[in-house]
Amino acid sequence: MWTTHKAPLLLAGWTVLVWTTRIGNILGDDDLDTGEKVGRIALALSFTALALLIVWAVLTRSPRRRLAIVALAGWSVGVWVVRAVGIVGGDHSAAFIAVHLVLAGVSFVLSWWAVTASR
């Protein structure tokens, strides 16, 4: 199973790592009010839910696993494009921008690989 579903499972694992780490960062950010925290956590949880859906779909051999993969890949690319533009155009350090562009780049590559491999 690992070899045939490596790309989708790597996308799912990467997504859980990136976005659950984000939840910790949100909770520790004292500059955000409650509403800002709730909205940002909801976004992170949407990624986590889609990643877990892929794992479930692969483990159960669901005929809808490709749909789950495409959903997470599309959501990842869409959100990262918006975030990257905001980060690059915002008042952030070069290191912050570089780290986030790498996160986006890895997400793009894994999304492409997972969708391509699921055909």
ZIKA-V75629 format. One record per residue. N is the residue number from 1. OMEGA is omega as a letter, one per 40 degrees, with the letter a starting at -180 (none if undefined). Layout:
n=N omega=OMEGA
n=N omega=OMEGA
//
This chain:
n=1 omega=a
n=2 omega=a
n=3 omega=a
n=4 omega=a
n=5 omega=a
n=6 omega=a
n=7 omega=i
n=8 omega=i
n=9 omega=i
n=10 omega=i
n=11 omega=i
n=12 omega=a
n=13 omega=i
n=14 omega=a
n=15 omega=i
n=16 omega=i
n=17 omega=a
n=18 omega=a
n=19 omega=i
n=20 omega=i
n=21 omega=i
n=22 omega=i
n=23 omega=i
n=24 omega=i
n=25 omega=i
n=26 omega=a
n=27 omega=a
n=28 omega=a
n=29 omega=a
n=30 omega=i
n=31 omega=a
n=32 omega=i
n=33 omega=a
n=34 omega=i
n=35 omega=i
n=36 omega=i
n=37 omega=a
n=38 omega=a
n=39 omega=a
n=40 omega=i
n=41 omega=i
n=42 omega=i
n=43 omega=i
n=44 omega=i
n=45 omega=i
n=46 omega=i
n=47 omega=a
n=48 omega=i
n=49 omega=i
n=50 omega=i
n=51 omega=i
n=52 omega=i
n=53 omega=i
n=54 omega=i
n=55 omega=i
n=56 omega=a
n=57 omega=i
n=58 omega=a
n=59 omega=a
n=60 omega=a
n=61 omega=a
n=62 omega=i
n=63 omega=a
n=64 omega=a
n=65 omega=i
n=66 omega=i
n=67 omega=i
n=68 omega=i
n=69 omega=a
n=70 omega=i
n=71 omega=a
n=72 omega=a
n=73 omega=i
n=74 omega=i
n=75 omega=i
n=76 omega=a
n=77 omega=a
n=78 omega=a
n=79 omega=a
n=80 omega=i
n=81 omega=i
n=82 omega=a
n=83 omega=a
n=84 omega=i
n=85 omega=i
n=86 omega=a
n=87 omega=a
n=88 omega=a
n=89 omega=a
n=90 omega=a
n=91 omega=a
n=92 omega=i
n=93 omega=i
n=94 omega=i
n=95 omega=i
n=96 omega=i
n=97 omega=a
n=98 omega=a
n=99 omega=a
n=100 omega=i
n=101 omega=i
n=102 omega=i
n=103 omega=i
n=104 omega=a
n=105 omega=i
n=106 omega=i
n=107 omega=i
n=108 omega=a
n=109 omega=i
n=110 omega=i
n=111 omega=i
n=112 omega=a
n=113 omega=a
n=114 omega=i
n=115 omega=i
n=116 omega=a
n=117 omega=a
n=118 omega=a
n=119 omega=none
//
